[in-house]
Amino acid sequence: MASLPSPSSSSFHIGPIELRAYGLMIALGVLVAIWWCQKRWENKGGEAEEISEIMIWAVPFGLVGARLYHVITDWRSFRGRWEDAPAIWQGGLGIPGGLILGVIVGVTIAKKRGINTAEVLDAVIPSIPVAQAIGRWGNWFNQELFGKPTELPWALEIDYQHRPNDFTADSTFHPTFLYEAVWNLLLAFLLVRCDRAGFLKPGRLIGIWMLGYGLGRLWIEALRIDNASLIFGVRVNIWMSLIAILSGLLVVFFGRKRSIDSMKPSEGF
């Protein structure tokens, strides 16, 4: 039976230094996203240094927000080990929290620098799913956040010690990290196309991202079998996906340009 293997280790060693693969994937995703943001912003007439000034604040606060969201929504798993709450290298980042705090801080810095916040937001938004797509490979190294058992050709092999108690007899599972990575890359492509089409007012591209991310996370979250906090018997992240979908629809609906004549394709990629 065909299947995808999981890494035998979640870290690398360079001499006495241990590097966690999860952290490396997050860092790589951030670096690629910043580089692409800079290119997109330059194509919109801005300067790459302006993106650097924003990201030097937005990225750390985004990581803090993402970790806080994870700890708050999964607080039961930290009972008796609250000292692990800051340990992001062990896995556990909530995208909604990262987006909220990262965007708030980024927009605040942009305003202080006199940068057009709506335009810079449109330049940044497509890079978010790219960073997510790369960062999700950290879950592969950690053998975590996989889906239900399956025998599909692309099923993911999970070592015994990483399987939930109710699924120890199963060896292959849905590779939800891969599903989300592919979904996010397709979403990034869609965002670029929508930005070029110019049918939304400046700063409203985030609505497409919220809608697309919510739709993808909704069905992917439904596949996952890891322990999660529930509200009325439904996983918290499913509720958050529904909120993202609704919010995205509202942003897109009210952010449409009223006149086709006013639409101007954006330049670059």
Secondary structure by P-SEA (a helix, b strand, c coil): cbbbbcccccccccccbbbbaaaaaaaaaaaaaaaaaaaaaaaacccaaaaaaaaacaaaaaaaaaaaaaaaaaccccccccccccccccbbbbaaaaaaaaaaaaaaaaaaaccaaaaaaaacccaaaaaaaaaaccccccccccccccccccbbbbccccccccccccccccaaaaaaaaaaaaaaaaaaaaaaacccccccaaaaaaaaaaaaaaaaaaacccbbbbcccccaaaaaaaaaaaaaaaaaaaacccccccccccccc
